[in-house]
Amino acid sequence: MVNKKRKKVTRFRGTHTHGRGAKKKARGSGNRGGVGRAGSGKKADQKKDLINFPPGKDKTLRRKKKIKLKVINLSQISEKFAGKKEVVLKGFKILGEGELKEKITITADAASESAIGKVKKAGGDIMVKKA
């Protein structure tokens, strides 16, 4: 059976020097060695923390960022691009709200199933780019 070692704090209760030798030695805060990351200076081997020496690349750097797509409805497309035969919408997802009356070819990053169905019904085509 291994005995648990008592902490120094409890061992030095009742002694007026707390194991530091003479009373004069431990008077100021110079005995403490500083606050925070003090002591990890130019040639210091004392404190090598994770800020100075990272263990490896962070996982957040490896994570792929999701691209947030803007949303546009079929009714907005028919209003804005009236009379055009081809429309290229980069960074957009097409939703099937509204109606299309003209034949149009749309290129976008994403499209809902209802939007694809409505465009095909009007005689057009949707081309979806997969990133």
Buried (B, 14 or more C-beta within 10 A) or exposed (E): EEEEEEEEEEEEEEEEEEEBEEEEEBEEEEEEEEEEEEEBEEEEEEBEEEEEEEEEEEEEEEEEEEEEBEEBBBBBBBEEBEEEEEBEBEEBBBBBBBEBEEEBBBBBBBBBEEBBEBBEEBEBBBEEEEE
